Amino acid sequence: MLGRKKGGGGSSSRLSEPINTTVTTDNGQEVSASRFILQASQLDEAATKRLHRMDQRLRLLELQMETLEADVAKASSDSCE
């Protein structure tokens, strides 16, 4: 038949074997793929938390700017009268 090797069994025995996948980091360290994904997800969580804190701080600063702009506009209109 097309696409099959003689000798039977072939690919079915490979499916039962565990897959040991390693990832090589930038500094040449080899780690398992699952550990690498775990570390990446932890970095992603940390980055998400930091971005959230920065977003909250920016919203607060924008609110303060709006308040200052309103105060300046009020002071300018009061001095023109």
PyMOL commands that set and color helices and strands:
alter all, ss='L'
color gray80, all
select helices_A, chain A and resi 10-16+33-80
alter helices_A, ss='H'
color red, helices_A
select strands_A, chain A and resi 22-24+30-32
alter strands_A, ss='S'
color yellow, strands_A
deselect
rebuild
show_as cartoon
